[in-house]
Amino acid sequence: MESTKEQLINDIQNLLNRYEGLSPTTINPALLEFMDRPTLLQIISSILKQQENTNKDNLEWLEQFKQYQ
């Protein structure tokens, strides 16, 4: 099932709001309305990749404390 542009915009907003303690991000759909579906999917992919990299960096940072156990 293909997501609508509105659903994709909501998905982007939800991805940006995954972290607690940060001010919520709201996206005016009119700002992304001109973007086509592949562009919106690319934005989602980019956000997921950044979050994956952040998670890897956090794990590496935490791993350094194992040496003190």
C-alpha positions as CSV (number, residue, x, y, z in Angstrom):
1,M,0.0,0.0,0.0
2,E,1.4,3.3,-1.0
3,S,1.6,6.1,1.5
4,T,0.0,9.4,0.7
5,K,2.0,12.6,0.8
6,E,0.1,13.6,3.9
7,Q,1.1,10.4,5.6
8,L,4.7,10.8,4.6
9,I,4.8,14.3,6.0
10,N,3.3,13.0,9.3
11,D,6.0,10.2,9.3
12,I,8.7,12.9,9.0
13,Q,7.2,14.9,11.8
14,N,7.0,11.7,14.0
15,L,10.6,10.8,13.3
16,L,11.7,14.2,14.3
17,N,9.8,14.0,17.5
18,R,11.2,10.6,18.7
19,Y,13.4,12.0,21.4
20,E,12.0,13.0,24.7
21,G,13.0,16.3,26.3
22,L,13.2,18.2,23.0
23,S,10.7,20.7,21.9
24,P,8.2,19.1,19.5
25,T,8.6,19.7,15.8
26,T,5.6,20.6,13.8
27,I,5.6,20.8,10.1
28,N,3.3,23.0,8.1
29,P,2.2,20.5,5.4
30,A,2.1,23.4,2.9
31,L,5.9,23.7,3.2
32,L,6.3,20.1,1.9
33,E,3.3,20.0,-0.4
34,F,5.4,20.9,-3.4
35,M,7.7,17.9,-2.9
36,D,7.0,14.7,-4.7
37,R,6.7,11.4,-3.1
38,P,10.2,10.2,-3.8
39,T,11.6,13.3,-2.3
40,L,9.6,12.8,0.9
41,L,10.8,9.2,1.1
42,Q,14.4,10.4,0.7
43,I,13.9,12.8,3.6
44,I,12.6,9.9,5.7
45,S,15.5,7.7,4.7
46,S,18.0,10.5,5.5
47,I,16.4,11.0,9.0
48,L,16.5,7.3,9.7
49,K,20.2,7.1,8.6
50,Q,21.1,10.0,10.9
51,Q,19.3,8.4,13.8
52,E,21.1,5.1,13.1
53,N,24.5,6.9,13.0
54,T,23.6,8.6,16.3
55,N,22.7,5.3,17.9
56,K,26.0,3.8,16.7
57,D,28.0,6.8,18.1
58,N,26.1,6.5,21.4
59,L,26.9,2.8,21.6
60,E,30.6,3.4,20.9
61,W,30.6,6.1,23.6
62,L,29.0,3.7,26.1
63,E,31.3,0.9,25.2
64,Q,34.3,2.8,26.5
65,F,32.9,2.6,30.0
66,K,33.0,-1.2,29.9
67,Q,36.7,-1.1,30.3
68,Y,36.3,0.2,33.8
69,Q,34.1,-2.7,35.0
